[in-house]
């Protein structure tokens, strides 16, 4: 493993069961040195001026690599894959790279957004702002789009090519999230994919495990 002096070691700001897990997955797949800095969302640390100076959106994760400050979990994994091309997390062939971009964008737009709507209207929003009907609509939107990925995964081990890529780091986390909402019923390919990817030694905690860790702290 390449050694990076402590003064240049990357830092990842994150918290428990959030999309920080996605960035952690990318870092672990690449096997690079980094320092994890917890940001306690429950204590409101993401709203403090010192964190807002890093990410004005007040969200985790955030990667700091030298002078680069990079929020957004998918962007972090894409950046890391480009920085360490020899690790193979991004395909070398242009056509396969295009497919990685396609499925990453599909994941964060067509799959992640309805999952967020379900979560917000289930427990994140104050009760007087929750709309039960929006949960139903979001479930319908997710079910329609996840069927596209389910068909794509027929006979495949990974989303693009024959090895783990950025597309998997981004999407497998969402499949765990969807599974927590019982939204993978009728998706045998994706259930098998979820089980297979999280059996990797480089996989982060499952969302349920991360929640349990917070409660136990």
N, C-alpha and C positions, 0 to 999 in steps of 0.2 A: 504494500500500500504506500502511495506517495505521502511523504510527511509534509505538513503545512505548519510553519511556525505559528505559535499561539497568537502573535499579534495580527496575523492575517487569517486566522481561522474564521470560517463562516459562522454566523449566528442565526438561529431560527427562533423567532418569537412566536409562541403558540400556546394553545390551551386544549387539554383533554380531548373530548370527542368531536371537536370541530374539524374543519377542513385542514387543520394543521396536520392531521394524520396523513393526508395526501402528500404534503410536502415531505413529511418524515419518511414516507415510503420511497420517494424518489432519492432522498439522501442515503437511505439504507441500501437501496438497490445499487447505487454507485459506489458505496463503501468509502465515502470521503469523510474527513474529519469535520465536525461541526460542534457548536455549543448550543444547547437548547435552553432558551430563556422563557420560563413560564410567565404568562400574562393572565392573571386570575380575572376572568370575565365576571364571575359571581361577585367579586369584591369591587368591580367597576374600574379595574386597573387600565382597561382599554380606553377609558374616558379621561384619563389623567393627561395633563399637558405634555409630559415627557413622552408618552406613547403617541399622542396625536401629532407630535413633531416628527415622528417616524412614519406614521400612516394617518393622515388626516381623516380617513374614513373610519378610523377607530375599530378596525377589524384585524383578526389574525387569520392566517399566518403572515409574517413578514420575514423575508430573508435579507440579511446584510452580508455583503461580500465585498470587503474593502470599501470603496466609495459608493458601491451600488446598493440602493435600498429598493427592494422589490416586494410589494404585496401581491396578492392574488395567487392562490395555490397552484392553479394550472400553469400560470406564467412562470412560477418558481420551478416547477418540474421541467417545463420546456427549456428554461434557461440552463438548468443543471445538465440536462441531456446534451445541449449544445456545447457547454463548457467542457464536458468530458466525453467527446465523441468516441474515444477508444473503448468506453464501457458498454457501448452498444444499445443504450436505452432509446436512441433515435436511429432509425434505419439510415443506411448510407445512400440507398437508391432513391432518387427524387420521387418516383411514383409511390413508393411506400411511405416516404415522408409526407407526401400529400395526403395519404390515407390516415396517417397519424393526426395531422391537423384536422382533417374532416371529423374524425371520431372524438377528438378532444372537444371541438366546438359543439358537436352534437350532444356530448355529455353535459357540458355546462349550460347549454341553452334549452335543449328539448327534455333532458332528464332532471337536471338539478333544479331548475326553476319550479316545476310543479312540486317537487319534494320540499322546497323551501316554503311554498304556499301552504302545504299541508302542515308543516311544522309550526309556522307562524300562527295559523288559525286554530291549531290544536292546543298550544300552550305558551308560545312566546308572547303573543299579543295579550294585553289586558282583556279580561273576559268580555267587557263591553264593546271591544273592537273585533272580536272573532266572528267570522261569518261561516256558519256550518256549510252553506251551499258551496262556498268556494273550495272547501275541502273535497266535496264530491266532484266538482269540476276539475280540480287539480288531479285527483285520482284518475279520472277519465283521460285527461291529457297524458299523464304518465303512462298509463296502460297502453294507449295507442302507440306511443313512441318507443316504449321498451320492447314492444313486439317487433319493431324493426331490428333492434339489436339482437333479440332472441333468434330471429331468422338468420341474421348474419353469422351468429356463433355456431350454427349447425356444422359439425365436423371440424371446428376450430378449437385450438387450445388457447390462443391469444387473439386479441382483436385485430392486430396487424402483423402479418408475417408469422414466423415460427418461434418467436421468443418474446419475452416481456419487453414492453415499450412504454413510452410516456402515456399512450392511450390507455393502457391497463392501470397504471398508477392513478390516473385521474378517474377512471370509470369503476374500478373494483370497489373503491370506497363508496361510490353511489349505490352500487348493488347491495352493499351491506346496509346502507341507510334504507334503501327500498325494502329490503328483507325485514328490517325492524318494523316496517309499516304493513307487512304481509302483502306486498305488492308484486312479489315474484311468483305467486301461485300461478300455475300454468306456464311457467318458464323453466323447463327442466335444463335447457342448455345453460342458462344464466345461473341457476342454482348450483350446477356442477362447477361452473366457472368460478363462482364465489368461493366455494369450498376449496377448489384447487389453488386459487391465487393466495388465499389466506393460510395455506399450508406452507408457503414459502418461508424460509428462515429470515428473509428480509422484510416480511410483512409487518406492518405496525399492529397495534392493538385493534381488536374489533371495537366498534362503537360502544357496544354494551359493556365491554371490559373497561373502556376509558371512562364511561359514566360511573361504573362501580368504583374505580380508583378515586374519583373525585369525592364520592360519598364517604369513602373510607378515610380520606385525608383529614 
